[in-house]
Amino acid sequence: MKLAKLKRLIVRGLKGMLHFSLVAFLVACNPTNQIQGSVTLNSRYTDQQPALSGNGRFMAFVSSRDGRHEVVVYDLQRRQFVDLPRLNQQGSISENPSLSRTGRYLVYMASDGGRPEIELYDRASNRSEPLTRNYRGWVRNPRISADGRYIVFETSRRGQWDIEVLDRGSNIELDVFDGRKTSRP
């Protein structure tokens, strides 16, 4: 009696797993699963290197959805991708994203075939700014502070991998919790 019940439970579990796998496959292969206006996060494309904003609302990651290796941002609250004009340039590879508290600032690595550099994207102005142009040595793995003022990264400037802190200065607009624009006194 116990063996028959166990067999029924196993068969029921396998049917449930098969149903879940089929639904996941259909969602992932849905041809309307595009970056702009999409309500689904996962796709049949490679998505990697996720980073959350400090408030947990936005997630930045590297995706191959457009046939390129680029950084995208997904709004977890609205369940849609965020439009980021002028972030991913044609012919450039972007990776290692990091977001500030409310996702206003995005720091990432960008390479257009030459030496990779760290860039900062401001969602308020829709502009990217190179931070390590003409920097001696290689750089990698940038991370931005919650308020957007500090950026830490690894550098090979001394012939080994060390950590550096870049202070963007006291005159920048900080990314504050309630979304108010402010600068540090």
N, C-alpha and C positions, 0 to 999 in steps of 0.2 A: 504494500500500500504506500509506504513512504517513497519507494523507488519510482512508482508511477507518478506521484505528485511532483517529485524532483524533476522528472523528465518533462512534465507539462510546464513547470517553471522555466526550465532551460529553453524549451521551444518558444515560449512566450517572450522571453528575454531576447532571443535571437531575432524574432520577428520585429521587435521594437527597435533593435539596433539596425536592422536592415532598413526599416522605415526612416529612421533618423539619417542614415547614410544617404539614402535616396533623396530626401528633402535637402540635405546639405549640398549634394551634388547638383541638384536642379537650381538652387539659389546661386551657387558659385558659377555655373555655366550660363546663367541668364544673360542674353545679349544686351539687355538694357542696363547692366551693371557697369555704368560709366562713372567717372569721377564727379562731374558736375551734376548735382541734383540727385545723386544716388542715395537710396535709403539703406543700402546694405554696406557693411564694412568689408567683410571678407570676399575675396574674388578668386578666380582661377589663376590670377597672376601672383608673382612673388611679392610679398609684403614683408619688410624686415626693419630692424633697428627702431622699435617704437620708443616714444618718449611722451610723457604726460605733462600737461601744464600744471602749475602748482595748485590750481583750484580744481583740477581733475576734469575739467570740461572738454579740453581739446587734447587730441593725440596727434603728434607728428610722426611720420614714418617714411621709409624709403619704399617706393613702389615701382613696378615695371608695367603698370597699366597702360600707359601710352607708348609702349615699346621703347621707353627710355628709363634710365635709372634716375628717378627724381624724387624730391621731397614733397609730400602731400600732408595736409592737415585735415583731420576729421573732427567735426563737432559732435561729441558723444551725447549731448543734450538734445540737439535737433536731429541727430542721426543723418547728417549729410556732410559732404565735403565742403571745405571753405575755399572760396575763390581767392587765389594768390597771384594777382597779376605781376608779371616781371620777376617771379621768383626763379623758375627753372628756365635757364637760357638754352636755346638750341645749341647742340653740340657740347653741352656741359654735363658732367656727372655730379650729382649732389648726393651727399650721405651724412650720417651722424647728426641728425637734428636734435635740438634741445630747445625747450620752450620756457619762457618766463611765466610768472604767476597766472596771468589771465590769457596768455598766449599772444600778447601784443608783439613781443620780440621773439624771433626765431633765429638761433645761431646754428650754422651747419658748415660742412666742408663742401667746397666746390672745386672742380677741376675741368678745365677745357682742353685737356691734352698736355698741359704743362704741369708745373708744380701745383699741387693742391693748396688752397688757402682757406682760411676761415672767413665766412661772410655773415653779416647780420642783416636780417630782413625785418623791417618795421611794418606791421600790418596797418598802422594808422596812415602811413604815407605810401605804402605799396612799393617800397624801394629797398634794394639790397645795397649794402656797403661792405667793400672788402676791408677786413681788419688786419690782415697779415701780409699785405702786398709789400714786396721788397724786404721781407723778413728773412733773416739769415737762419738757415736750417729748415728742417721739415717740421710740420705741425700735424696734430691729429687729435681726435676725440674732444671737441669743444663742448663745454657745458656753460649755461648762463644762469646767473643767480635769479631768484624769484622776482626781485625788483628790476632786473634788467641792467643793472649798473656794472656788474662784474662778470667776466668770462674767464673760465679756467680751461687750460688745454695742455696737452703734452707737446714738448718741443725737443728737437735733437740738436739744438744750437751748440751745446757743449760737447757733442760727440757721444752722448748717451741720452736716453729719454728722461727728461725732467719735467716738472710741472711749473707752469707760469700762470700768473693772474694778471689779466688786463683790466684796468679800471677805466671805464668809459668817461669818467669825470663827474663832477657834481652838477653840471648844467644840463644834463639830459632829463627828459621826462621819464619819471620812474613808472614802472608797471605796478600799480597799487591794487590792493584787494578789492576795493569797491569800484574800481574802474575810473576813478577821477584822474584827470591829467594833472600832474604836479611835478615840480622839480625839487630836488633836495636843497634845503636851506644852506 
